[in-house]
Amino acid sequence: MNRFTRATFRRPMWLMALPFFGLASGCDNTSEQPTPGVAAGTGGGGASASGGAGTAGALAGGAGAAVGGSQSGGSGGSGAAAGTSGASPGGAGGTGGATGGSAGASGSGGAGGSAGAAGSAGSAGASAGACTPGAGPGDGKVFPTAGWRAQWNVPCDFTTNGGCEGVKPPEKAFDGLGTTRTSIGDTHIKAGGQTAQVIGDAFTFDMKTCNKIGKLVMFAAAPPNNSGSFDARDFPGSVKVTVSSDCMTSAAGLITGTFGDVVGTGSEAKPGCQNDCNTPMTINITPPVAAKCVKLELTKVLQLGGRIWWAIDELQTYP
């Protein structure tokens, strides 16, 4: 081979080193690409689970920065920021707990039970017969009846045996005359009833002043032996007595008021009697009560029943 040829193919020493340097450089470049640095972004994903995971992402980002450069490290920093935002929802939960506690205050509504105290108003009914009585006539003497008023709760409406004209007005019950009396007679019979007496019939009288009463004596015929021209059988079967201290009588004779509890009862003296009904009905009120008005209400039809009236010839009131 000539000099030219040798010179052409002879390589200088500084060039001989180039292929080896390039090979080494290529291998090293493969291992040092910034791809592992992108993995620092994966560390940021950990931050979405909790604040603590965000911190781990930051550490991973830092590691990526050491290998691949500051770009990858920056991604790690964003992971930490995600952890911080995760902390704020936890704080909001505490506020919700406070709201729930305040709702319990509505339990104070139970205080409404005190309204039951209104039941005390019932005591007014028990005191319906309470008033301050005046001086009485003395033991064993009948109260004078001048000015007293009376009424039946059923309007009189019949025509037999003299009809209503013969038994009006109801004040005939205490006019002191054995030859007059009051009644509603055959009113119920005329209306289609089976008996002249009906439970609930009532006779009420107003004494105009407060009196302390302890006994009532009722005659169907003339006192003192329940005899005379009237039917001596005309007693109610049984009656109950209630009294009032606030009653009023209108100009038309209508008596209204508050009547309290039963203070006495009475029954026919000789149930079923026909010709020997010579005993009046006596109603004892024990203890005596102060009252202005007195009501006698039928609670039982007399034993004979049928067309027997409830009539009052005289009603005597005692202390």
DADAHU-V898855 format. One record per pair of residues at least 12 apart in sequence whose ideal C-beta (glycine too) atoms are under 10 Angstrom apart, sorted by sequence separation. I is the first residue (numbers start at 1). J is the second residue. D is the distance in whole Angstrom. If there is no record, write none. Layout:
I;J;D + I;J;D
This chain:
43;55;9 + 44;56;10 + 45;57;7 + 46;58;9 + 60;72;9 + 61;73;5 + 64;76;6 + 65;77;9 + 156;168;7 + 170;182;5 + 184;196;8 + 220;232;6 + 221;233;9 + 244;256;9 + 245;257;8 + 246;258;5 + 247;259;8 + 269;281;6 + 298;310;7 + 43;56;6 + 44;57;5 + 46;59;10 + 60;73;10 + 61;74;7 + 63;76;8 + 156;169;10 + 167;180;9 + 169;182;7 + 170;183;9 + 183;196;9 + 184;197;9 + 188;201;8 + 219;232;9 + 220;233;7 + 221;234;8 + 244;257;4 + 245;258;8 + 246;259;10 + 268;281;6 + 269;282;7 + 283;296;8 + 43;57;3 + 44;58;8 + 46;60;8 + 61;75;6 + 62;76;6 + 156;170;9 + 166;180;9 + 167;181;7 + 168;182;7 + 170;184;9 + 184;198;9 + 187;201;9 + 220;234;4 + 221;235;10 + 243;257;9 + 244;258;6 + 245;259;10 + 266;280;10 + 267;281;7 + 296;310;9 + 42;57;8 + 43;58;7 + 45;60;10 + 58;73;9 + 60;75;9 + 61;76;1 + 62;77;9 + 152;167;9 + 166;181;9 + 167;182;5 + 168;183;10 + 203;218;9 + 219;234;10 + 220;235;5 + 243;258;10 + 244;259;5 + 245;260;9 + 266;281;5 + 267;282;10 + 281;296;10 + 41;57;8 + 43;59;7 + 44;60;8 + 60;76;6 + 61;77;6 + 152;168;10 + 166;182;10 + 167;183;5 + 219;235;9 + 220;236;9 + 242;258;10 + 243;259;7 + 244;260;7 + 266;282;7 + 267;283;9 + 296;312;9 + 40;57;8 + 43;60;3 + 44;61;7 + 58;75;10 + 59;76;7 + 61;78;8 + 166;183;9 + 167;184;8 + 184;201;7 + 218;235;7 + 242;259;4 + 243;260;7 + 266;283;4 + 40;58;9 + 42;60;7 + 43;61;5 + 57;75;9 + 58;76;5 + 61;79;6 + 151;169;9 + 152;170;6 + 167;185;6 + 218;236;8 + 241;259;10 + 242;260;6 + 243;261;9 + 265;283;7 + 266;284;8 + 40;59;9 + 41;60;9 + 42;61;9 + 43;62;9 + 57;76;6 + 58;77;6 + 60;79;8 + 61;80;8 + 150;169;8 + 151;170;6 + 164;183;9 + 166;185;8 + 184;203;9 + 242;261;7 + 243;262;10 + 264;283;5 + 265;284;9 + 266;285;10 + 296;315;8 + 40;60;5 + 41;61;8 + 43;63;8 + 56;76;10 + 57;77;9 + 58;78;9 + 59;79;9 + 149;169;9 + 150;170;4 + 151;171;9 + 164;184;8 + 183;203;9 + 242;262;6 + 243;263;6 + 263;283;9 + 264;284;6 + 265;285;10 + 39;60;7 + 40;61;4 + 43;64;8 + 57;78;8 + 58;79;6 + 59;80;9 + 149;170;8 + 150;171;5 + 152;173;10 + 164;185;7 + 182;203;8 + 218;239;8 + 240;261;10 + 241;262;7 + 242;263;7 + 243;264;9 + 264;285;4 + 294;315;9 + 39;61;9 + 40;62;8 + 42;64;9 + 54;76;10 + 57;79;3 + 58;80;4 + 149;171;7 + 150;172;9 + 161;183;10 + 163;185;7 + 164;186;10 + 240;262;5 + 241;263;5 + 242;264;9 + 263;285;5 + 264;286;7 + 40;63;7 + 41;64;8 + 54;77;10 + 56;79;8 + 57;80;6 + 58;81;9 + 148;171;7 + 150;173;6 + 162;185;8 + 163;186;9 + 164;187;8 + 216;239;9 + 240;263;9 + 241;264;4 + 262;285;10 + 263;286;9 + 294;317;7 + 37;61;9 + 39;63;9 + 40;64;3 + 54;78;9 + 55;79;8 + 56;80;9 + 57;81;10 + 147;171;10 + 150;174;7 + 161;185;7 + 240;264;7 + 241;265;7 + 263;287;9 + 264;288;10 + 39;64;6 + 40;65;7 + 54;79;5 + 55;80;6 + 57;82;8 + 58;83;8 + 148;173;9 + 158;183;9 + 160;185;7 + 161;186;8 + 216;241;7 + 239;264;9 + 240;265;5 + 241;266;7 + 263;288;9 + 264;289;9 + 37;63;9 + 38;64;7 + 53;79;8 + 54;80;5 + 57;83;7 + 145;171;8 + 148;174;6 + 156;182;9 + 158;184;8 + 159;185;9 + 160;186;5 + 239;265;7 + 240;266;8 + 263;289;5 + 291;317;10 + 36;63;9 + 37;64;4 + 40;67;9 + 53;80;10 + 54;81;7 + 56;83;9 + 148;175;10 + 156;183;8 + 157;184;8 + 158;185;5 + 159;186;8 + 238;265;7 + 239;266;5 + 277;304;10 + 36;64;6 + 37;65;7 + 39;67;9 + 40;68;8 + 54;82;5 + 55;83;6 + 145;173;9 + 146;174;9 + 156;184;5 + 157;185;9 + 158;186;4 + 213;241;9 + 238;266;7 + 239;267;8 + 261;289;10 + 263;291;8 + 35;64;10 + 37;66;9 + 39;68;9 + 43;72;10 + 47;76;10 + 51;80;9 + 53;82;8 + 54;83;2 + 55;84;10 + 145;174;4 + 155;184;8 + 156;185;7 + 157;186;9 + 158;187;5 + 160;189;8 + 238;267;4 + 239;268;10 + 260;289;9 + 271;300;10 + 273;302;10 + 34;64;9 + 36;66;10 + 37;67;6 + 38;68;8 + 53;83;6 + 54;84;7 + 144;174;9 + 145;175;8 + 146;176;10 + 152;182;8 + 154;184;5 + 156;186;10 + 157;187;5 + 158;188;9 + 160;190;8 + 173;203;7 + 213;243;8 + 236;266;8 + 237;267;7 + 238;268;7 + 264;294;10 + 266;296;8 + 272;302;8 + 273;303;9 + 274;304;8 + 288;318;9 + 36;67;5 + 37;68;2 + 40;71;9 + 41;72;8 + 44;75;6 + 47;78;8 + 48;79;9 + 51;82;9 + 52;83;7 + 54;85;9 + 143;174;9 + 145;176;7 + 151;182;10 + 152;183;8 + 153;184;9 + 156;187;6 + 157;188;9 + 158;189;7 + 159;190;8 + 174;205;7 + 235;266;9 + 236;267;8 + 237;268;6 + 260;291;9 + 263;294;9 + 265;296;10 + 271;302;7 + 272;303;4 + 273;304;8 + 281;312;10 + 288;319;7 + 35;67;10 + 36;68;6 + 37;69;6 + 40;72;4 + 43;75;8 + 44;76;7 + 47;79;4 + 50;82;10 + 51;83;4 + 54;86;7 + 142;174;9 + 144;176;10 + 150;182;7 + 152;184;5 + 155;187;8 + 158;190;5 + 173;205;7 + 211;243;10 + 235;267;9 + 236;268;7 + 259;291;9 + 264;296;9 + 267;299;9 + 268;300;9 + 271;303;4 + 272;304;6 + 283;315;10 + 285;317;10 + 34;67;8 + 35;68;7 + 37;70;9 + 38;71;9 + 39;72;7 + 40;73;6 + 41;74;10 + 42;75;9 + 43;76;5 + 44;77;8 + 46;79;6 + 47;80;6 + 49;82;9 + 50;83;7 + 51;84;6 + 53;86;8 + 54;87;9 + 154;187;6 + 157;190;6 + 158;191;9 + 170;203;7 + 174;207;10 + 203;236;9 + 235;268;4 + 238;271;10 + 266;299;10 + 267;300;7 + 270;303;9 + 271;304;8 + 272;305;10 + 280;313;9 + 285;318;9 + 33;67;10 + 34;68;4 + 37;71;6 + 38;72;6 + 40;74;8 + 41;75;4 + 42;76;9 + 43;77;10 + 44;78;5 + 45;79;7 + 46;80;10 + 47;81;7 + 48;82;5 + 49;83;9 + 51;85;9 + 52;86;9 + 142;176;9 + 154;188;8 + 157;191;7 + 170;204;9 + 171;205;8 + 234;268;10 + 235;269;7 + 237;271;8 + 259;293;8 + 265;299;8 + 268;302;5 + 280;314;9 + 281;315;10 + 282;316;10 + 284;318;10 + 32;67;8 + 33;68;8 + 34;69;6 + 37;72;3 + 40;75;5 + 41;76;8 + 43;78;9 + 44;79;3 + 47;82;3 + 48;83;8 + 51;86;5 + 152;187;9 + 170;205;8 + 201;236;8 + 210;245;6 + 233;268;9 + 235;270;9 + 257;292;8 + 258;293;10 + 259;294;9 + 262;297;9 + 265;300;10 + 267;302;9 + 268;303;7 + 280;315;10 + 31;67;10 + 32;68;8 + 36;72;8 + 37;73;8 + 39;75;9 + 40;76;4 + 43;79;5 + 44;80;8 + 46;82;8 + 47;83;4 + 50;86;6 + 51;87;5 + 160;196;10 + 203;239;9 + 207;243;10 + 235;271;9 + 257;293;6 + 259;295;6 + 267;303;10 + 268;304;9 + 280;316;9 + 282;318;10 + 34;71;7 + 35;72;9 + 37;74;10 + 38;75;7 + 39;76;9 + 40;77;9 + 41;78;8 + 42;79;8 + 43;80;9 + 44;81;8 + 45;82;8 + 46;83;8 + 47;84;8 + 48;85;9 + 49;86;8 + 50;87;9 + 51;88;10 + 154;191;9 + 183;220;9 + 197;234;9 + 199;236;10 + 202;239;9 + 233;270;9 + 256;293;9 + 262;299;9 + 34;72;7 + 37;75;8 + 40;78;9 + 41;79;8 + 44;82;6 + 47;85;8 + 48;86;7 + 158;196;9 + 181;219;8 + 196;234;9 + 197;235;9 + 199;237;9 + 201;239;9 + 202;240;10 + 204;242;9 + 206;244;9 + 232;270;10 + 235;273;9 + 255;293;6 + 257;295;9 + 259;297;9 + 37;76;9 + 40;79;8 + 44;83;9 + 47;86;7 + 51;90;9 + 181;220;8 + 197;236;6 + 199;238;9 + 208;247;10 + 233;272;9 + 50;90;10 + 181;221;8 + 197;237;7 + 202;242;9 + 204;244;9 + 207;247;9 + 233;273;6 + 255;295;9 + 178;219;8 + 181;222;9 + 206;247;6 + 208;249;8 + 232;273;8 + 233;274;7 + 180;222;10 + 195;237;10 + 205;247;10 + 206;248;8 + 232;274;9 + 233;275;9 + 235;277;7 + 239;281;8 + 241;283;6 + 243;285;8 + 178;221;7 + 179;222;7 + 204;247;8 + 206;249;5 + 226;269;9 + 232;275;8 + 234;277;9 + 238;281;9 + 240;283;9 + 241;284;10 + 249;292;10 + 154;198;8 + 178;222;3 + 205;249;9 + 226;270;10 + 232;276;9 + 233;277;5 + 235;279;9 + 239;283;7 + 241;285;7 + 245;289;9 + 247;291;9 + 248;292;9 + 249;293;8 + 173;218;9 + 177;222;9 + 178;223;6 + 204;249;9 + 232;277;4 + 235;280;8 + 236;281;8 + 245;290;7 + 247;292;6 + 248;293;9 + 154;200;9 + 173;219;9 + 178;224;9 + 231;277;9 + 232;278;7 + 235;281;6 + 243;289;6 + 245;291;6 + 246;292;8 + 247;293;4 + 153;200;8 + 154;201;6 + 176;223;9 + 181;228;10 + 183;230;10 + 206;253;9 + 232;279;9 + 242;289;10 + 243;290;8 + 244;291;7 + 245;292;5 + 246;293;9 + 247;294;9 + 153;201;7 + 154;202;8 + 178;226;10 + 183;231;10 + 216;264;7 + 218;266;7 + 220;268;9 + 232;280;10 + 241;289;9 + 243;291;3 + 244;292;6 + 245;293;8 + 247;295;9 + 152;201;7 + 153;202;4 + 154;203;10 + 178;227;9 + 179;228;7 + 181;230;6 + 185;234;9 + 206;255;5 + 214;263;10 + 215;264;9 + 217;266;9 + 242;291;9 + 243;292;8 + 244;293;4 + 152;202;7 + 153;203;8 + 178;228;6 + 179;229;7 + 180;230;9 + 181;231;10 + 205;255;8 + 206;256;10 + 213;263;9 + 214;264;9 + 216;266;7 + 218;268;10 + 227;277;9 + 241;291;10 + 243;293;7 + 244;294;8 + 151;202;9 + 152;203;6 + 153;204;7 + 178;229;9 + 179;230;9 + 183;234;7 + 204;255;5 + 206;257;8 + 213;264;9 + 218;269;10 + 226;277;6 + 227;278;6 + 242;293;9 + 243;294;5 + 244;295;7 + 151;203;8 + 152;204;8 + 178;230;9 + 204;256;10 + 225;277;10 + 226;278;5 + 242;294;8 + 243;295;7 + 150;203;7 + 151;204;6 + 181;234;8 + 204;257;9 + 225;278;5 + 226;279;6 + 241;294;6 + 242;295;5 + 150;204;7 + 151;205;8 + 224;278;10 + 225;279;8 + 226;280;5 + 241;295;7 + 242;296;9 + 149;204;9 + 150;205;4 + 151;206;9 + 204;259;9 + 225;280;9 + 226;281;9 + 240;295;9 + 241;296;6 + 242;297;7 + 149;205;7 + 150;206;7 + 221;277;8 + 224;280;8 + 239;295;9 + 240;296;8 + 241;297;8 + 148;205;6 + 149;206;4 + 202;259;10 + 220;277;7 + 221;278;9 + 223;280;7 + 239;296;5 + 240;297;5 + 148;206;6 + 149;207;9 + 239;297;6 + 240;298;9 + 147;206;9 + 148;207;6 + 149;208;7 + 221;280;9 + 238;297;10 + 239;298;6 + 240;299;5 + 145;205;9 + 147;207;9 + 148;208;6 + 219;279;10 + 220;280;8 + 236;296;8 + 238;298;7 + 239;299;6 + 240;300;10 + 147;208;5 + 148;209;10 + 219;280;5 + 220;281;8 + 236;297;9 + 237;298;7 + 238;299;5 + 239;300;8 + 145;207;8 + 146;208;9 + 147;209;9 + 218;280;6 + 219;281;8 + 236;298;5 + 237;299;8 + 238;300;4 + 144;207;10 + 145;208;10 + 217;280;5 + 218;281;4 + 236;299;8 + 237;300;4 + 238;301;9 + 143;207;7 + 216;280;10 + 217;281;7 + 218;282;8 + 236;300;8 + 237;301;5 + 238;302;8 + 216;281;8 + 217;282;5 + 218;283;7 + 236;301;8 + 237;302;4 + 143;209;10 + 216;282;7 + 217;283;8 + 236;302;6 + 237;303;7 + 215;282;7 + 216;283;4 + 217;284;10 + 235;302;6 + 237;304;9 + 143;211;6 + 215;283;7 + 216;284;8 + 234;302;8 + 235;303;10 + 237;305;8 + 143;212;10 + 214;283;10 + 215;284;6 + 216;285;7 + 233;302;8 + 235;304;10 + 143;213;8 + 161;231;9 + 213;283;10 + 214;284;7 + 215;285;6 + 233;303;10 + 234;304;10 + 214;285;5 + 215;286;9 + 233;304;6 + 237;308;9 + 239;310;9 + 213;285;6 + 214;286;7 + 236;308;10 + 142;215;10 + 212;285;10 + 214;287;8 + 215;288;8 + 235;308;8 + 236;309;9 + 237;310;9 + 137;211;9 + 214;288;3 + 234;308;6 + 235;309;9 + 236;310;5 + 134;209;6 + 136;211;7 + 139;214;9 + 140;215;10 + 142;217;9 + 212;287;10 + 213;288;6 + 214;289;8 + 233;308;6 + 234;309;5 + 235;310;7 + 236;311;9 + 133;209;8 + 134;210;6 + 135;211;9 + 136;212;6 + 212;288;5 + 213;289;6 + 233;309;9 + 234;310;6 + 235;311;8 + 236;312;9 + 133;210;5 + 134;211;7 + 135;212;10 + 136;213;9 + 211;288;10 + 212;289;7 + 213;290;8 + 231;308;8 + 234;311;4 + 235;312;9 + 131;209;9 + 132;210;6 + 133;211;5 + 134;212;9 + 136;214;9 + 211;289;10 + 212;290;5 + 213;291;6 + 216;294;7 + 218;296;8 + 231;309;7 + 233;311;9 + 234;312;8 + 131;210;4 + 133;212;4 + 211;290;7 + 212;291;8 + 230;309;10 + 232;311;10 + 234;313;9 + 130;210;9 + 131;211;9 + 132;212;10 + 133;213;9 + 210;290;6 + 211;291;7 + 216;296;8 + 231;311;7 + 129;210;10 + 131;212;9 + 210;291;7 + 211;292;8 + 213;294;7 + 230;311;7 + 232;313;9 + 171;253;9 + 210;292;5 + 170;253;8 + 209;292;7 + 210;293;10 + 211;294;9 + 230;313;6 + 129;213;10 + 169;253;7 + 207;291;8 + 208;292;7 + 170;255;10 + 207;292;6 + 208;293;9 + 228;313;8 + 206;292;7 + 207;293;7 + 227;313;10 + 206;293;5 + 207;294;7 + 226;313;8 + 205;293;7 + 206;294;8 + 220;308;10 + 226;314;9 + 204;293;6 + 205;294;6 + 220;309;8 + 204;294;7 + 205;295;8 + 220;310;8 + 221;311;8 + 223;313;7 + 224;314;9 + 203;294;9 + 204;295;4 + 205;296;9 + 220;311;5 + 222;313;6 + 223;314;5 + 203;295;7 + 204;296;8 + 218;310;10 + 219;311;9 + 220;312;7 + 221;313;5 + 222;314;8 + 224;316;10 + 202;295;6 + 203;296;5 + 204;297;9 + 218;311;10 + 219;312;7 + 220;313;6 + 221;314;9 + 223;316;8 + 202;296;7 + 203;297;8 + 218;312;6 + 219;313;5 + 220;314;9 + 201;296;9 + 202;297;4 + 203;298;9 + 218;313;8 + 219;314;5 + 201;297;7 + 202;298;7 + 218;314;8 + 219;315;8 + 200;297;7 + 201;298;4 + 217;314;8 + 218;315;5 + 219;316;8 + 149;247;10 + 151;249;8 + 199;297;9 + 200;298;6 + 201;299;10 + 217;315;7 + 218;316;8 + 150;249;9 + 151;250;10 + 199;298;6 + 200;299;9 + 216;315;7 + 217;316;4 + 149;249;4 + 198;298;7 + 199;299;6 + 201;301;9 + 216;316;7 + 217;317;8 + 148;249;9 + 149;250;9 + 151;252;10 + 197;298;6 + 199;300;7 + 215;316;8 + 216;317;6 + 217;318;7 + 151;253;6 + 153;255;9 + 199;301;7 + 215;317;8 + 216;318;7 + 150;253;8 + 151;254;7 + 197;300;9 + 198;301;7 + 214;317;9 + 215;318;4 + 149;253;6 + 151;255;5 + 197;301;5 + 213;317;6 + 214;318;6 + 215;319;8 + 149;254;10 + 150;255;8 + 151;256;10 + 196;301;9 + 197;302;6 + 213;318;7 + 214;319;6 + 149;255;7 + 195;301;6 + 196;302;10 + 211;317;7 + 213;319;7 + 194;301;10 + 195;302;9 + 197;304;10 + 203;310;8 + 205;312;10 + 211;318;10 + 212;319;6 + 197;305;8 + 211;319;8 + 195;304;10 + 196;305;9 + 197;306;9 + 201;310;6 + 203;312;7 + 195;305;5 + 196;306;7 + 197;307;9 + 205;315;7 + 207;317;7 + 194;305;8 + 195;306;6 + 196;307;5 + 197;308;7 + 131;243;9 + 133;245;10 + 194;306;8 + 195;307;7 + 196;308;6 + 197;309;7 + 198;310;9 + 203;315;8 + 205;317;8 + 129;242;8 + 130;243;9 + 131;244;9 + 132;245;9 + 194;307;9 + 195;308;8 + 196;309;5 + 197;310;5 + 128;242;8 + 129;243;4 + 130;244;10 + 131;245;4 + 196;310;7 + 128;243;7 + 129;244;6 + 130;245;6 + 131;246;8 + 196;311;10 + 128;244;5 + 129;245;6 + 130;246;10 + 128;245;6 + 129;246;10 + 189;306;9 + 127;245;8 + 128;246;7 + 189;307;6 + 127;246;10 + 128;247;9 + 188;307;10 + 189;309;10 + 186;307;7 + 188;309;10 + 124;246;10 + 185;307;9 + 187;309;9 + 186;309;7 + 185;309;5 + 184;309;8 + 185;310;9 + 183;309;5 + 184;310;7 + 185;311;8 + 183;310;6 + 184;311;9 + 181;309;9 + 182;310;10 + 183;311;4 + 128;257;8 + 129;258;9 + 182;311;7 + 183;312;7 + 128;258;4 + 129;259;8 + 130;260;8 + 181;311;5 + 182;312;5 + 183;313;9 + 127;258;9 + 128;259;6 + 129;260;5 + 181;312;6 + 182;313;8 + 128;260;3 + 129;261;8 + 181;313;4 + 125;258;7 + 127;260;7 + 128;261;8 + 180;313;8 + 181;314;8 + 182;315;9 + 124;258;7 + 125;259;9 + 126;260;6 + 127;261;10 + 129;263;7 + 179;313;9 + 180;314;9 + 181;315;10 + 125;260;6 + 126;261;6 + 178;313;6 + 124;260;9 + 125;261;7 + 177;313;8 + 178;314;7 + 177;314;8 + 173;311;9 + 174;312;9 + 175;313;10 + 176;314;7 + 172;311;10 + 173;312;4 + 175;314;8 + 172;312;8 + 173;313;8 + 174;314;7 + 176;316;10 + 172;313;8 + 173;314;7 + 174;315;5 + 153;295;9 + 167;309;9 + 170;312;8 + 172;314;9 + 173;315;5 + 174;316;8 + 150;293;10 + 172;315;10 + 173;316;10 + 174;317;8 + 149;293;9 + 150;294;10 + 151;295;10 + 153;297;8 + 167;311;7 + 148;293;10 + 153;298;10 + 167;312;9 + 161;307;10 + 160;307;9 + 161;309;9 + 158;309;10 + 136;288;9 + 133;288;9 + 129;285;10 + 133;289;9 + 134;290;10 + 133;290;4 + 131;289;10 + 132;290;7 + 133;291;8 + 152;310;9 + 130;289;8 + 131;290;5 + 133;292;9 + 129;289;5 + 130;290;6 + 131;291;7 + 152;312;10 + 129;290;7 + 130;291;9 + 131;292;6 + 129;291;5 + 150;312;9 + 128;291;9 + 129;292;9 + 129;293;9 + 128;293;10 + 129;294;9 + 150;315;9 + 148;315;10 + 145;314;10 + 148;317;9 + 145;315;9 + 145;316;9 + 142;314;10 + 145;317;8 + 143;316;8 + 144;317;10 + 142;316;5 + 143;317;5 + 142;317;7 + 143;318;7 + 142;318;6 + 143;319;7 + 141;318;7 + 142;319;9 + 140;318;7 + 141;319;8 + 139;318;9 + 140;319;8 + 137;317;9 + 139;319;6 + 137;318;8 + 138;319;7 + 136;318;9 + 137;319;7 + 136;319;4 + 135;319;10 + 133;319;9
